[in-house]
Amino acid sequence: MIAQRGHIILTQAATVMPGGTMFLVVSGDNYNNDQPGLRLVVQVVGPQLRPAAGAYLYDLGTVGTAVLVAPTTLPSDWLTGEPIAVIDQDTMDDIATRIARLYL
């Protein structure tokens, strides 16, 4: 399964960090359909990395913290498998609004 909006995926493909890196897929259906080989993501960090993560963070509770200041694209085949968490639609709408404010 390729990750969709709101899925948090742990991947080994996009990092040299032991244990992998978590990414939250923020792109919606329109982007994902137009760019089936890509996903727009933000990194999710645990409490130990939060102080170094940057200034614009979004608390996801026990899952970690999304780093909203640096969205990027990753190949969708790097983001496969079962999500370790799924973020609800209202939270994803808020995250999308905050990211849009940074770049629009």
C-alpha positions as CSV (number, residue, x, y, z in Angstrom):
1,M,0.0,0.0,0.0
2,I,1.3,3.5,-0.9
3,A,0.8,6.1,1.8
4,Q,-2.0,8.6,1.4
5,R,-2.7,11.9,3.1
6,G,-2.6,11.6,6.9
7,H,-0.5,8.5,7.0
8,I,2.7,8.5,9.0
9,I,5.2,6.0,7.5
10,L,8.5,4.9,9.0
11,T,11.0,4.5,6.1
12,Q,14.6,3.4,5.9
13,A,14.9,4.7,2.3
14,A,15.2,8.4,2.9
15,T,17.7,8.5,5.8
16,V,21.0,7.4,7.2
17,M,19.5,7.6,10.8
18,P,19.5,4.3,12.6
19,G,15.9,3.0,12.9
20,G,14.7,5.1,9.9
21,T,12.8,8.4,9.6
22,M,9.1,9.1,10.0
23,F,7.2,11.1,7.4
24,L,3.7,12.5,7.4
25,V,2.0,12.6,3.9
26,V,0.5,16.0,3.5
27,S,-0.4,15.9,-0.2
28,G,-4.1,15.3,-1.0
29,D,-5.9,13.4,-3.7
30,N,-5.4,16.0,-6.4
31,Y,-1.6,16.1,-6.0
32,N,-1.4,12.4,-5.5
33,N,-3.4,11.7,-8.7
34,D,-1.5,14.2,-10.7
35,Q,1.9,13.0,-9.4
36,P,1.3,9.2,-8.7
37,G,5.0,8.6,-8.3
38,L,5.5,11.3,-5.6
39,R,4.1,12.4,-2.2
40,L,4.5,15.7,-0.5
41,V,5.7,15.0,3.1
42,V,6.9,16.6,6.2
43,Q,9.2,14.9,8.7
44,V,7.9,13.7,12.0
45,V,10.4,13.7,14.9
46,G,10.3,12.3,18.4
47,P,10.8,14.3,21.6
48,Q,14.6,13.8,21.6
49,L,14.9,15.6,18.2
50,R,12.3,18.3,18.8
51,P,14.6,21.0,20.1
52,A,16.8,20.8,16.9
53,A,13.9,20.4,14.5
54,G,13.1,24.0,13.7
55,A,10.7,26.8,14.7
56,Y,7.5,25.7,13.0
57,L,6.3,22.5,14.7
58,Y,2.9,20.8,15.0
59,D,2.4,18.5,18.0
60,L,0.9,15.1,17.0
61,G,0.7,13.8,20.6
62,T,2.3,10.5,21.3
63,V,3.3,10.0,17.7
64,G,5.7,12.9,17.6
65,T,6.0,16.3,16.2
66,A,5.6,17.3,12.5
67,V,8.2,19.8,11.2
68,L,6.1,22.0,8.9
69,V,8.8,24.4,7.8
70,A,10.4,22.0,5.4
71,P,7.9,20.0,3.2
72,T,9.5,18.0,0.5
73,T,8.6,15.4,-2.1
74,L,9.6,11.7,-1.9
75,P,9.1,8.9,-4.3
76,S,5.9,7.1,-3.4
77,D,7.6,3.7,-3.5
78,W,9.7,4.9,-0.4
79,L,6.4,5.3,1.5
80,T,4.9,1.9,1.4
81,G,3.6,-0.5,4.0
82,E,1.2,-0.1,6.9
83,P,1.2,3.4,8.5
84,I,2.4,3.6,12.0
85,A,-0.3,6.1,12.7
86,V,-3.1,7.9,10.8
87,I,-3.9,11.5,11.5
88,D,-7.5,12.6,11.4
89,Q,-9.0,14.8,8.7
90,D,-9.5,17.9,10.8
91,T,-5.9,17.9,12.0
92,M,-4.7,17.4,8.4
93,D,-6.8,20.3,7.2
94,D,-5.2,22.5,9.9
95,I,-1.7,21.3,8.9
96,A,-2.4,22.0,5.2
97,T,-3.6,25.5,6.1
98,R,-0.5,26.2,8.1
99,I,1.8,25.0,5.4
100,A,0.0,27.0,2.8
101,R,0.4,30.2,4.9
102,L,4.2,29.6,4.8
103,Y,4.4,29.3,1.1
104,L,1.5,31.3,-0.4
